[in-house]
Amino acid sequence: MPRSIYIHTLGCKANQYDAEQLAEILRRAGFGVCGADAVPDAVIVQTCAVTGEAERKCRQAVRRFRHRFPEAAIIVTGCMANLSPEAVKECLPEADFVIPKTETAHLPELITKVTKNAPEAEDKTARLPLQNMQQNIRHKSKAYLKIQDGCDRFCAYCIIPYARGAPASKPAEEIRRELEAAAAQGFRHVQLVGINLAAYGSDFADGTTLADAVRLCEQAAPFFPQSYSVSFGSLEPDLLTEELLAGIASPLLLPQFHISLQSGSDTVLRRMGRRYTAAEYAEVIHRVRRHFPAAVITTDVIVGFPGETEAEFKDTVRFVQKMGFGKVHAFPFSPREGTPAAAMPNQVPQEEKKKRVAALLV
């Protein structure tokens, strides 16, 4: 009987995609991947490290699973494990193993040893299909397809470049295979995701861009039943050039864009290490709306970044009101150890950050 494995995933869509690919590796090795209501032989916690708060939730999850499943092997992987396996082992004695992404291919062998019962392996040479992710279990029509990983921007508040490494784009042939697999499973919508999605192709030497990924989606249309649509995950504003926006125009593309802002104050943006001013961001939004008149644009804002004055915060409020976003996701700044922002002076008190988040969302 196959050993049962439960995978608990925290964090972004790219992290969720990685967890599902890991689940498929385990399935191919003959393991059973179970739900949260089962009693598993092993629990894999796919961690997020984007903020200190995210790490706190990951630690809570590990401790909760250790208490809930005392006989199970607890395995920590994901971004926390990528950053510092030794540090995670030290702060989480409840975890039996801490496995960085570079070692996850060895998980079937490790779990076999831990559970003392090797499952009957399936054909490992078969190509890896895109299986239902947690979201897809609830929303059967949507599949997430990660086409890009990594980032080299090193914004002052962000640990992800250290956890995910340099930008890496998925080759066209792999994207084609995963699109065909999504079509075969009956999905009618594909969302392209990445850590810095708009930088897709920047690590290739042939001029490939996100527009080429959209063309691949168009070429895959005959494989999909009836109607089929495509959308994007989060996009960096300064990469949305006229040329790229013209290139991604497609009948398949839903005009829904999540374009990260982080602050409407030029001085805060500068301290954050962002690569645009508020005026340049505004021009990008106008550019998007020229190319996609029906566009719905959402954004992220970090409130209470170190040194943020009341005047700087009010600049952000006015800017957000002026831009007419469809939705604003506002977050209080959460210091992440290992980033420049965590050591910056004039940290904003937590209560003040909460007040500003509430004021922004009014």
N, C-alpha and C positions, 0 to 999 in steps of 0.2 A: 504493500500500500504506500503511495507517495507520501513523503513527509509534508506536513502542512505549514505554509509560510504566510504570515500576515505582513504586509508592507504599509506602514503609516507614513504619509507624505506631508511635509509642511513646506510653505513657500510658494514660489512663482510657478507659472505654467511650464516653464522650461524644466524646473525641478520635478514637476509632476510627470512630464514626458519621460525624463530620465528614470523615474521610478517604474513606469510602465515598461520601458525597455528592459529594465532589470527583472521585472516580473516575467517577461517573455523568455529571457535567458533561463530563468528558473524552471519555467514550464517546459522548455526544450530539454532541460536536463531531467525531466520527469517529476518535478516537485508539484505539489498542489498549492496554488495561491488562494488563500481563503479570505473571508471577510472578517470584520471586526467582532462579529458575534460568535466566532468559532474559538476553540482552544488550540492555538498553534504550537508547533514544535519550536518555531523560531519567529521572532519579531524583528523586522528590519525597519529602523527609523531613518527615513530619508530627510536629512536636516536642512535647515535654512540658516544662513548667517548674515543676512542683509543688515540687521540691526541687533543691538544688545537685547531688545525685547524679543526678537525672533529667536535668538539663542536661548533665552530664558524659557520660552515655550517649548523648545526642543528638549531641554533638560527636564522640564516637567513631564513631558511625554515619556521619556525614557524611564523615569522613576515610577510613573503611573503603570507602565507595562511591566516593570519588574515586580511591582506589588500585585498586579492583576494576574500575571502568568509566572509564578515563581519557578516553575520547572522549565520554562522556555529559554532558549538562547536569545539574548538581546544583542542585536548588531546595529551599530551606528554607522551610517554612511552619509553621503551628500556633502554640502558645502562646509559644515563644521569639521567634518573629518578631513576634507581636502586641505583646510587651513593648517591644522595642527593636530594630528592624531594623538601625539603624546599628551598635549594639553587636555584634550577631550577625555582621554583615559584617566587622567589625574582628577578631573572635576566630576567625572561620572563613573564611579566604581561600580554602579549598577549595570553598566554595559559589559558584556562578555568580550566583544570584539569591536574595534573601530577600524573601518575599512575605507581608505580614500578611493576616489573614483578610478584611479589607475589600477586598482587591485580588485575591482568588483567582478571581473571575469572569473576570478577564483572562488566566488561565493558558493557555487554549487558544491565544489570539493570541500570547502570549509564546513558547510551545513551538513554534508554527508558525515563528516567526522564527528561533528558535535552531536548529531542525532543518532549516530551509531546504526544507521539503516539506510543504505544507498537505494534510491529509487531506480526504476527501470528507465533509462534515458531514451528520449525520442531522437529522431534524426537531427543532429546538430548542424548538418550541412544545408538544411532547408533555409531559404531566405527568411529574414526576420520580419514578420508582418507587423503593421501597426494595430495593436489591440486596444480594447476599450480602456480608457483612462478613467479615473474616479469621476470626472465630470461627465464622461460619455455614458457611464452607467446611469446617471440621472437624466442626461440630455442625449438621447440616442442619436440625434441628427448631427452632432458636432464632433469632429476629430481634431486634436491638436497635433501639429507637425513641426517639430523643432528643426529649423534649417540653419541655425547659427548658434554658436556658443562663444563665451569669453568676451573680454572687454579690456581695452588698454587706455581708458580715459582717466582713471584714477581721480575721480571727484573726491573732494576732501572728506566726505561723510561715508564713502562707500568702500566696503571690504571685498566686493565681488571680483574685481580684477585679480586679487590675491587668491581667491578661492577657485575661480574658474579659469584663470590663465588668459593668454592672448586670444584675440579673435580667431575663430575657426569656422569656416563655412562648409556646409554639407554639399558634396558633389551632386551634380545634376542627376546622375543615374540613380543614386540612392533616393533622391526626392521623387523621381518617377516611380520607383518601386513602392514607396510608402503611399503615394497617391493612389496607385492601382490597388494596393491592399485596403486602403480606406474605402475606395469605391466598391470593392468586392464585399465588404462588410455592410454596405448599405448606407454609409454616411452621406449626408447631403450638404454638409458644410465643413470646410477645412479652415482652421485658423493657423496661419504661419506665425511661429513664435521664435524668440531668440533672446539672448542676454542683451545684445545691441543689434536688434533686427535690421535696422536701416543700414548697418554696415555689412550686410550680407555681400559676399564676394570681394571684400576689400583685401582679403588675404590671398586671392587668386591673382595671377599675373596677366589675365586675359581681358580685364575690364568688366567682368561679371558684376552685376548689381542686383538689387532686389527686384528690379523689373524683369530680369531673366527668370527669377523664381515664379513670378506671376505668369510668364509665358509657359512655363512648365505646367502650371495649373490649368491653363487654357488647353494645352495639348492633351491633358488627361481627361478633359470633359467627356469624351465619348465613353469612357469607362464607367461614368456615374449614371445612376438611374434618374431619369427625369431632371428636375431642376437641381442645380448645384451652385454653391456660392463660396467665396473666399473672403477672409478678412485678415487683419494684421493684429499682432500683439502690440506692446508699447514701442513707440518710435522716438528717436532722438531728434529734436527739431532742426539742429544745424545741418543735418544730413539730407533734409528734404528740399533738394534743389529743384529748380524748374524742370531740368532734364529728367530727374528721377520721378517727379510727380507725373510728368507726361508719359513716362515709360510704364508706370504701374496702372495707368487707366485701362480698365478692362470691363466688359459687360458682366464678368463674374464677380468683380470686387464690390463688396458692400462698403458704402462711403462712411465708415465708422473708424475714427482715428483716435487713438490714445497717445497724446503727444506731451511728454513730461515737461513741466514748467519749473517746479521746485521753488521759485520765488519770483515776485514781480519787482524786486528791488535790485538795481544794478550792483550796488555795493555788496549785497548778500550773495548775488550770483557770482561775483568775483571771488569772494571768500570761499564759496563752495567749489570753485574751480570749474564752473560751467562755461561753455564755449560760445556764449551769446549774451547779448544784452536784452532787456525787456523789449526794446524797440525792434530788435532783430527777430525776437520770438514772435512779436505781433505781425511782422511782415511774413513770416513763415505761415502763420494761421491764415492771413489774407491770401497768400499764395495757394494754400490747400483749398480754400473756398472758391478761388477762381477756377481751379481745375475740377473741383467737385462741389458744385453749387448746393447740393443737398447734404453736404457732409455734416455729421454729428461728431463734435470734437470733445473729448474728455481729457482730463489732465490730473497730475499729481502735484501737490504743494507740500513742502516741508515747512512747518511752522516752528518758530523758536530756535532757529539755527544759532550757534554761538555768536554773541554780540548783536543779535537782531534787536534794534531799538524799536520803540513804539512808532517812530516816523517811518522806518523801513517796513514794518508790518503793515502800516496804513497804505504804503505804496503798493504792496502786494494785494491788499483788499481792493483798492481802486482798479488795479490792473485786471484782476480776475473779473470784477464787475463789468469792465469795459469789453472784455473778450467774448462774453456770451457763450461760455462753455455749456455743453449739454449736462455735464456732471463734473464736480471737483472732488477728488479724493485728498483730504487734508490729513496730515499726520504730524504729531508732535515730534520734534527732533529727538532721536534716540542715539546716545553716544555708542559708537562701536569701537571697542578697544582695538588698537592697531591702525586706526585711521587718524589723519591729522586733526580732524574736527574734534575728536574725543579729548585732545589735549589743548584745544584753543581756550583762551581766557574768556571771561564774561559769559559763562554758561547761563542760559535763561532758566529760571526756576520752573519746576514741573507744573505747579499750579498756574503760573502765567502762561505756559505753553497750552494747557488745557483751555484756558479762557480765550486765547487767541484762535485756537481751532474752532471753538464754538462760534466766535465772532465772524470768522471767515465763512462758515457754512450757513449763516443766517440768510 
